[in-house]
Amino acid sequence: MPRSDVDFPVFDADNHMYETVDAFTKYLPKEHEGLIKYVQVNGRDKIAVRGVISEYIPNPTFNVVARPGAWEDYFKNGNPDGKSTRELMGKPIRSPEAFFAPEPRLKLMDELGLDRAIMWPTLASLLEDRLRDDPRATHIVVHALNQWMHEQWTFNYENRIFATPVITLPIVSEAIKELEWIVERGAKIILIRPAPVPGFEGFRSFALPEFDPFWKKVVEADITVGLHSSDDGLTRYYNMWEGRQDGEHLPFATPTAFTDIMHKQHRGIFDTVTSLIGHGLLTRFPELRILPVENGSGWVRPFIEAAGESYAKSPKLYDEDPIEVLKRNIWIHPFFEENTKYLIDLVGVDRVVFGSDYPHAEGLSDPLSYMDDLEGLSREDKAKVMGGNLAAALKLPATV
């Protein structure tokens, strides 16, 4: 039941849909059939990208999943007994229809006390890195996914659920076409992978001037840019330290001590934000609204310390103070186990947003339990964190 101490609108920055098995294939052009397909391996369903089976998500059909919040205690209290990943997951559940479609999801949101939610895809995060050497195919598959998403969820369902179509950036002209298609269909936010962009001539940052024509269109559309955690390609770098020649990113596999430490550095989003500011994108386009989601806030203090020292010692490298750019352009979604009040001290209460990661195992089983971490804040500040700031980031009314 909704909590009695929540007398303001709640807008969740991090809800997830589970993709149906035709999400990537229903709208794929015939000449690209087979690019993405589901196959059986030892009686289990797996997804294959260009004929290569991926273990990224153990069950890509999502018919059976970990219960929402299965890892909640692990993230809050650690793992003193050294339980395995499978033990931490606990008994799985059959996915209800609310995980796949908007109408039943609204009913579930009412039960959870959520007025509005941003709805991110789940399996989509494997696409871009596995297609990195074929830019044209990447754009084709992403557009097929967006067509499915618009049909299944719309991009604005009853002004309460805001699905996030994906934009991939290898070919700038194609990215602009995709943006225009998305904006025409009422999207309020887009999903861009926080990682270097693969292209015909290698990787590069999307904050470089080459991409300015795209960002100009984003500003004109007045649409928010979501940077949801994804497969950012860093596993290839970690593999060099591990002495491995190959191996895909496996978020649910048991890590080595080395990779566990590395993942806790939040390098993907740290590097992305550093590029957004250090390469001057957010100075060239100060109107951009950037929303990193499911990246936590552990990167914020190291960024402020590094950027602050750089600016103090080499101010001529910058057109403006990088810390002020961070506070102007970026809204931050902390993990529920992090210290939200400390983050508020760093960046100000107006730039912190609540997100539950529901219904993922890593998220909150009861999204409104996040309120417990806000004790001591004023009602006004609680209302900002629990929804008001996110509404401002998306330029939406404060209430539904």
Secondary structure, DSSP 8 states (H G I E B T S, - for coil): ---TT--S--EEEEEE----TTTTTTT--GGGTTSEEEEEETTEEEEEETTEEE-SSS-TT-SEE--TTTTHHHHHH--TT---HHHHH-S-EE--GGGT-HHHHHHHHHHHT-SEEEEE-SGGGGHHHHTTT-HHHHHHHHHHHHHHHHHHH-SSBTTTEEE--B---SSHHHHHHHHHHHHHTT-SEEE--SS-EEETTEEE-TTSGGGHHHHHHHHHHT-EEEEE----SHHHHHHHHHT-S-----TTS---HHHHHHHTTTHHHHHHHHHHHHTTHHHH-TT--EEEESS-STTHHHHHHHHHHHHHH-GGG-SS-HHHHHHHHB-B---TTS-HHHHHHHH-GGGB-----BTSTTS-SSGGGGGGGGTTS-HHHHHIIIIIHHHHHTT--S--
